[in-house]
Amino acid sequence: MQVKSALIFVVHTSLQIINLALWALIVFFLGLIKLLIPIALIRKHLLFLMNSAMFAFGIISVRLIKVFNDLDIDYRISDELSEEQWYLLIANHLSYLDIILLIEFSANRIPAPKFFLKRELIWLPFVGIAAWALDMPFMRRFSKAYLEKHPHLRGKDIETTRRSCEKYKDTPTTIINFVEGTRFTTQKHKQKNSPFSHLLPPKAGGIAFTLAAMSNLFTHILDVSLAYPENAQHPMMDMLSGNMKKIIVDVTQLPIPDHVGGDYFNDEGYRSLFQNWLNDIWIAKNERIRAMVNH
């Protein structure tokens, strides 16, 4: 790492941590108050303040990124969006930077986002306590081999999804799901033998259940494609070091399919129908990302 990049990394990283810590602690303490006060109207106002703090974190974080990087962020939004609707946002996952970008993108465009997070992230400093206070679901994923030894845990992640969806029915919400289930890397791409050049295979179970649980509320699906055309290998490090050149956030609005609401886990015909629908989305998404990266 060059001296200039190293200095930028130290200063930029420090400011990003301070920004994260400040707003995470505000969210956490407001969340404690919300937990202790059972009055619905007060809890609603506290939630608004907590969401505003989350948006402030994302906006300031992106402004810091722009200060330290000669950066062009290209937002490509296909249709008009609303803060009064319920959205299911599905996105590819390349870096922890994705989360910052999606929070900043959501501000003043769509309702406050709820991320489906890996359970391990609850221990991540500042991030875990803020996500807990904001009622974001922490998903615990088990391997097939582990479930064979502990069959009583089968379906636990789906039960978490169901409980979380119940909390979001009273207030417009954007539920964000990284459908690949993990960050894209070249190694994971090879291990999974992915048929998509720029994506890992999609995992359909989580969004099938979410759509079934909230199909009467969701107005649209937002298919967000993220790309770092000149910094694909190490986007987070490049961003912190002042070497990020371009970010593309492509948003395609899709209708809620007519076939939502079936029994994905017990109806083989419905499961095949749903997987084919999601694969078609992934094929089109892969082509958009390929064009963005190559251009």
C-alpha positions in Angstrom: 0.0 0.0 0.0 1.4 3.4 -1.0 2.1 6.0 1.7 -0.8 8.3 0.6 -3.2 5.4 0.5 -2.1 4.2 3.9 -2.6 7.7 5.4 -6.1 7.9 3.8 -6.9 4.4 5.1 -6.1 5.4 8.7 -8.0 8.7 8.7 -10.9 7.5 6.7 -11.4 4.3 8.7 -11.2 6.2 11.9 -13.9 8.6 10.8 -16.1 5.8 9.5 -15.8 4.0 12.9 -16.7 7.2 14.8 -19.7 7.8 12.5 -20.9 4.2 13.0 -20.4 4.2 16.7 -22.2 7.5 17.2 -25.4 6.6 15.4 -25.3 2.9 16.6 -25.3 4.0 20.2 -28.1 6.5 19.6 -30.1 3.8 18.0 -29.3 1.4 20.8 -30.4 3.8 23.6 -33.6 4.8 21.8 -34.2 1.1 21.3 -33.9 0.5 25.1 -36.4 3.2 25.8 -38.8 1.7 23.2 -38.4 -1.7 24.9 -39.3 -0.2 28.3 -42.3 1.9 27.2 -45.3 -0.2 26.0 -47.3 2.8 24.7 -47.8 2.3 20.9 -47.7 6.0 19.9 -44.5 6.7 21.8 -42.9 3.5 20.4 -43.9 4.6 16.9 -42.2 8.0 17.3 -39.1 6.3 18.8 -38.9 4.0 15.8 -39.0 7.0 13.5 -36.1 8.6 15.4 -34.2 5.3 15.2 -34.7 5.0 11.5 -33.7 8.6 11.0 -30.5 7.9 12.9 -29.8 4.9 10.6 -30.3 7.0 7.6 -28.0 9.7 9.0 -25.3 7.1 9.4 -25.7 6.0 5.8 -25.7 9.5 4.3 -22.7 10.7 6.3 -20.8 7.5 5.6 -21.3 7.9 1.8 -20.3 11.6 2.1 -17.1 10.6 3.8 -16.5 8.0 1.0 -16.9 10.8 -1.6 -14.5 13.1 0.4 -11.7 10.5 0.3 -12.3 9.0 -3.1 -12.5 10.5 -6.6 -15.7 8.7 -7.0 -18.7 8.5 -9.3 -21.8 6.9 -7.9 -24.2 6.1 -10.7 -27.8 5.5 -9.5 -29.9 3.9 -12.2 -33.5 3.8 -11.0 -36.1 2.4 -13.5 -39.4 3.7 -11.8 -40.7 6.1 -9.3 -40.4 4.9 -5.7 -42.4 5.7 -2.6 -41.8 5.9 1.2 -45.4 4.7 1.7 -45.1 1.3 0.2 -43.8 -2.1 1.3 -40.9 -3.4 -0.8 -39.0 -6.7 -0.9 -35.5 -5.6 -2.1 -33.3 -8.4 -3.4 -29.6 -7.7 -4.1 -26.3 -9.3 -5.0 -23.7 -9.1 -2.3 -20.1 -8.2 -3.0 -18.9 -6.3 0.2 -19.9 -4.9 3.5 -19.9 -1.7 1.6 -23.2 -2.9 0.0 -25.0 -2.4 3.3 -23.9 1.3 3.6 -24.9 2.0 0.0 -28.4 0.4 0.4 -29.0 2.4 3.6 -28.0 5.6 1.9 -30.0 4.7 -1.2 -33.1 4.1 0.9 -33.1 7.5 2.5 -35.9 9.7 1.2 -36.8 7.1 -1.5 -38.2 4.0 0.2 -39.2 3.0 3.7 -36.5 2.2 6.3 -34.7 -1.1 5.4 -34.6 -4.3 7.4 -31.7 -6.6 6.6 -31.7 -10.3 7.1 -28.4 -10.7 8.9 -26.2 -13.7 9.8 -26.5 -14.5 13.5 -22.7 -14.0 13.9 -23.1 -10.3 13.1 -24.9 -9.7 16.4 -21.4 -9.7 18.0 -20.0 -7.2 15.5 -19.2 -4.0 17.5 -21.9 -1.3 17.2 -23.5 -3.1 14.2 -25.0 -5.9 16.3 -26.6 -3.7 19.0 -28.0 -1.3 16.5 -29.5 -4.1 14.3 -31.0 -5.7 17.4 -32.6 -2.4 18.5 -34.0 -1.9 15.0 -35.7 -5.4 15.1 -33.6 -6.8 12.3 -33.8 -10.6 12.1 -30.6 -12.6 12.8 -30.7 -15.8 10.7 -28.8 -18.9 11.9 -28.0 -21.1 8.9 -27.2 -24.8 9.4 -25.4 -27.0 7.0 -27.2 -30.1 5.5 -25.0 -32.4 7.5 -25.7 -30.5 10.8 -29.4 -30.7 10.2 -29.2 -34.4 9.6 -27.7 -34.7 13.1 -30.1 -32.2 14.7 -33.4 -32.5 12.8 -35.3 -30.5 15.4 -33.5 -27.3 14.1 -34.9 -27.7 10.6 -37.0 -24.7 9.6 -35.7 -22.5 12.4 -34.5 -19.8 10.0 -38.0 -19.8 8.4 -39.6 -19.4 11.8 -37.4 -16.4 12.4 -38.6 -14.9 9.1 -42.2 -15.5 10.0 -41.8 -13.7 13.4 -40.0 -10.8 11.9 -42.6 -10.3 9.2 -45.3 -10.0 11.8 -43.5 -6.9 13.3 -43.4 -5.1 9.9 -47.1 -5.2 9.1 -48.0 -1.9 10.8 -45.4 0.3 9.2 -44.2 0.6 5.6 -41.0 -1.3 5.4 -38.3 -2.4 3.0 -37.1 -6.0 3.6 -33.7 -6.5 2.2 -32.5 -10.0 1.3 -29.1 -10.8 -0.1 -30.4 -13.8 -2.0 -27.0 -15.5 -2.6 -26.8 -15.9 1.2 -23.1 -14.8 1.3 -20.7 -12.4 -0.3 -19.5 -13.2 -3.8 -15.9 -14.3 -4.1 -14.1 -16.1 -6.9 -13.5 -19.0 -4.6 -17.1 -19.3 -3.6 -18.1 -19.0 -7.3 -15.9 -22.0 -8.2 -17.0 -24.0 -5.1 -20.7 -23.6 -5.9 -20.1 -24.2 -9.6 -22.3 -21.2 -10.3 -23.9 -21.0 -13.8 -23.8 -17.2 -13.5 -20.6 -15.4 -14.5 -21.0 -12.6 -11.9 -23.4 -14.1 -9.3 -23.7 -17.0 -6.9 -26.8 -19.2 -7.3 -29.8 -17.7 -5.6 -31.4 -19.2 -2.5 -35.1 -19.2 -3.0 -36.5 -20.4 0.4 -36.1 -17.2 2.4 -37.8 -14.9 -0.1 -40.5 -17.5 -0.9 -41.5 -17.5 2.7 -41.2 -13.7 3.1 -43.4 -13.2 0.0 -45.9 -15.7 1.3 -46.0 -14.1 4.8 -46.4 -10.5 3.4 -47.8 -10.9 -0.1 -50.8 -8.8 0.8 -48.5 -5.9 1.8 -45.7 -5.9 -0.7 -46.4 -3.6 -3.6 -43.2 -4.4 -5.7 -39.9 -6.2 -5.7 -36.8 -4.0 -6.1 -34.1 -5.9 -7.9 -30.9 -4.0 -7.0 -27.7 -4.8 -8.9 -24.5 -3.5 -7.3 -21.2 -3.2 -9.2 -17.7 -1.8 -8.5 -16.4 -2.0 -12.1 -12.8 -0.9 -11.4 -12.5 -2.3 -7.8 -14.2 -5.7 -8.0 -11.5 -7.6 -6.0 -11.3 -5.5 -2.8 -14.0 -2.9 -2.8 -14.0 -2.2 0.9 -10.3 -1.8 1.2 -10.1 0.3 -2.0 -12.9 2.5 -0.7 -11.2 3.1 2.7 -7.8 3.7 1.0 -9.1 6.3 -1.4 -8.9 4.1 -4.5 -12.6 3.6 -5.3 -13.4 4.9 -8.8 -17.0 4.0 -9.6 -20.0 2.5 -8.0 -23.2 1.5 -9.9 -26.5 1.0 -8.1 -29.0 -0.3 -10.6 -32.6 -0.6 -9.4 -35.2 -2.5 -11.4 -38.8 -2.5 -10.1 -40.6 -5.8 -10.6 -44.2 -6.8 -10.0 -45.2 -9.2 -7.2 -45.7 -12.6 -9.1 -49.2 -14.0 -9.1 -48.0 -17.4 -7.8 -46.8 -16.2 -4.3 -48.3 -17.8 -1.3 -47.8 -21.5 -2.2 -46.1 -24.0 0.1 -42.5 -23.8 -1.0 -41.2 -26.5 1.4 -43.8 -29.2 0.9 -45.2 -28.6 -2.6 -42.6 -29.8 -5.2 -44.5 -28.3 -8.1 -44.7 -24.9 -6.5 -41.1 -25.0 -5.4 -40.0 -25.7 -9.0 -42.2 -22.9 -10.3 -40.8 -20.4 -7.8 -37.2 -21.4 -8.4 -37.7 -21.0 -12.2 -39.1 -17.5 -11.6 -36.1 -16.5 -9.4 -33.6 -18.1 -11.9 -35.1 -16.0 -14.7 -34.5 -12.8 -12.5 -31.0 -13.9 -11.8 -30.2 -14.5 -15.5 -31.4 -11.0 -16.4 -29.5 -9.6 -13.3 -26.3 -11.4 -14.4 -26.5 -9.8 -17.8 -27.0 -6.3 -16.4 -24.0 -6.7 -14.1 -21.9 -8.2 -16.9 -22.7 -5.1 -19.1 -21.9 -2.7 -16.2 -18.6 -4.3 -15.5 -17.5 -4.7 -19.1 -18.5 -1.1 -20.0 
